[in-house]
Amino acid sequence: MDKMEKKKMMEKMLRELEDILNSQTSLLKKISQLEAENINLGNPVLEKRLPDIHGKVDEGIAEISVVMEEFTAFKNKFVTDNKLDEAAPE
């Protein structure tokens, strides 16, 4: 795999990480909606379990964000080190 192919692969992977982040964010919104709806219902199972799920998804969002930052920095350094930012766009 040449350097330009590696750059393209890293860009693709960053888009996939962003997709994961967006999916996790959507999931968190749905969990929050269930928590709000359960205020009226008062189901003890949901009262007990939804906050745990909410916390885990929130941790996942934070972790994905950190991975995206670190991987973006890695990709940017790779691009700079290999002067790929000077390459003509396709």
C-alpha positions in Angstrom: 0.0 0.0 0.0 1.6 3.3 -1.0 1.4 6.5 1.1 -1.5 8.0 -0.8 -3.5 4.8 -0.4 -2.7 4.9 3.3 -3.9 8.5 3.5 -7.2 7.6 1.8 -7.6 4.6 4.1 -7.1 6.8 7.2 -9.6 9.4 5.9 -12.1 6.5 5.3 -11.5 5.3 8.8 -12.1 8.8 10.3 -15.4 8.9 8.4 -16.4 5.6 9.9 -15.4 6.7 13.4 -17.5 9.8 12.9 -20.4 7.6 11.9 -20.0 5.6 15.1 -20.0 8.8 17.1 -23.2 10.0 15.4 -24.8 6.6 16.0 -23.8 6.7 19.7 -25.2 10.2 20.0 -28.5 9.1 18.4 -28.6 6.2 20.8 -28.0 8.5 23.8 -30.9 10.7 22.7 -33.2 7.7 22.5 -32.2 6.5 25.9 -32.8 10.0 27.3 -36.2 10.0 25.7 -37.0 6.7 27.4 -35.8 8.0 30.7 -38.1 11.1 30.3 -41.1 9.0 29.3 -40.5 6.7 32.3 -40.9 9.6 34.7 -44.6 9.4 34.1 -44.7 5.6 33.9 -42.5 5.0 36.9 -41.3 1.5 35.9 -38.7 0.3 38.5 -36.8 -1.8 36.0 -36.3 1.1 33.7 -35.6 3.5 36.6 -32.8 1.1 37.7 -31.3 0.1 34.4 -31.6 3.1 32.0 -29.2 5.3 33.9 -26.5 2.6 33.7 -27.0 2.2 30.0 -27.0 6.0 29.6 -23.7 6.2 31.4 -22.1 3.5 29.4 -23.2 5.0 26.1 -21.9 8.4 27.3 -18.6 6.9 28.1 -18.5 5.4 24.6 -19.1 8.8 23.1 -16.2 10.3 25.1 -13.9 7.4 24.2 -14.7 7.6 20.4 -14.1 11.4 20.6 -10.7 10.8 22.1 -9.8 8.1 19.5 -10.9 10.5 16.7 -8.7 13.3 18.0 -5.7 11.0 18.4 -6.2 9.4 15.0 -6.7 12.7 13.3 -3.5 14.0 14.8 -1.7 10.8 13.6 -3.2 11.2 10.1 -2.2 14.8 9.9 1.3 14.1 11.0 1.5 11.3 8.4 0.2 13.6 5.7 2.7 16.4 6.7 5.7 14.0 7.1 5.1 12.5 3.7 4.2 15.9 2.0 0.8 14.4 0.9 -0.9 17.7 1.5 1.0 19.1 -1.5 -0.3 16.3 -3.8 -2.7 17.3 -6.5 -6.3 16.4 -5.8 -7.9 13.7 -7.9 
